[in-house]
Amino acid sequence: MTRALAFLGRIAVTAAMLAAAVAVGAALWDYYLEAPWTRDGRVRADVVGVAPDVAGLVRDVEVRDNQEVRRGDLLFRIDPDRFALALRQADAVVAGRKATLVQAEADLARYRQLSDNVVSQQKLEATLATEQGARAAYDQAVADRDVAKLNLQRSEVRASVNGRISNLDLRPGAYVAVGKAVMALVDGDTLRVEGYFEETKLDRIRVGDPVSIRLMGDDRDVAGRVESVAAGIEDRERSAGASLLANVNPTFAWVRLAQRIPVRVALDPGPGTARLTVGRTATVVVRRDGQAAPRPLDGLWQGWDALRANLGVRKG
């Protein structure tokens, strides 16, 4: 009788361990192959290359590297003397063209008051053409003056978005060229996280799902929500040939790896967003049906709890 009980006990323990192993295996399979989470996440944001609209020598740099700025804040100033002189010159040209136009208008009005016996039709038409030419020259001078005024305003380079200055290596006295970026401005209003999920997990991801984000080296989570899923990725097996026809790779890999699809996550407002640095690595976990975010060893602990329950061991 004792041997039978011992034998049955061994069978029960073996069955319990087998059930626990199956539970652990199923949980780990679901977590690693099915659950919508990925360690391949990146913090991203739009980066504006700050480039001057006019060329010249830098007089003053008003910001520091990694400084927070608001839209419209002065970043640096280009020597405005040349542009101020150009504006004065444009004002002088406008004044001269204005005087010429006034004289042409007065001549036209005077000739129009004379009778046909005194002034010929040809002279009247020539005077009208002179007045129209003077008006066109005046309009051109006004436009040139406005450009000179705009250049003077653009000698002060201001922030176009809210964000943080990065990679600042600009010093007073440096010469800057038109359209060449001299510093980077990270747009703080576009901070986001993009997780690259395997395509086999996309059916468990919906727009609006809550998301937990954990940055590498950080022990606190950042909350967010799924904003969108990428509309497409590059097909590396196909390219355009010289004749613009499809050039498809004739080889086929029997081992097919799941493609990675970018999923854009909008961040919820909170103090955690202040720690975000563009380029940081993040683990992105999409919660399903309002469940708490799973962790890498959750399946293992669930299997361990099942084993303890089968053995009749209470939690300590």
BELCOR-V743999 format. One record per run of one state. SS is the DSSP state (H for helix, E for strand, L for the rest). FROM is the first residue (numbers start at 0). LEN is the number of residues. Records with the same first field share a line. If there is no record, write none. Layout:
SS=FROM-LEN + FROM-LEN
//
This chain:
L=0-1 + 34-2 + 44-2 + 51-4 + 61-6 + 69-4 + 78-2 + 113-7 + 154-1 + 158-4 + 166-8 + 176-4 + 190-1 + 204-5 + 215-5 + 229-8 + 240-5 + 248-11 + 267-3 + 275-5 + 286-11 + 310-6
H=1-33 + 80-33 + 120-34 + 187-3 + 198-6 + 270-5 + 297-13
E=36-8 + 46-5 + 55-6 + 67-2 + 73-5 + 155-3 + 162-4 + 174-2 + 180-7 + 191-7 + 209-6 + 220-9 + 237-3 + 245-3 + 259-8 + 280-6
//
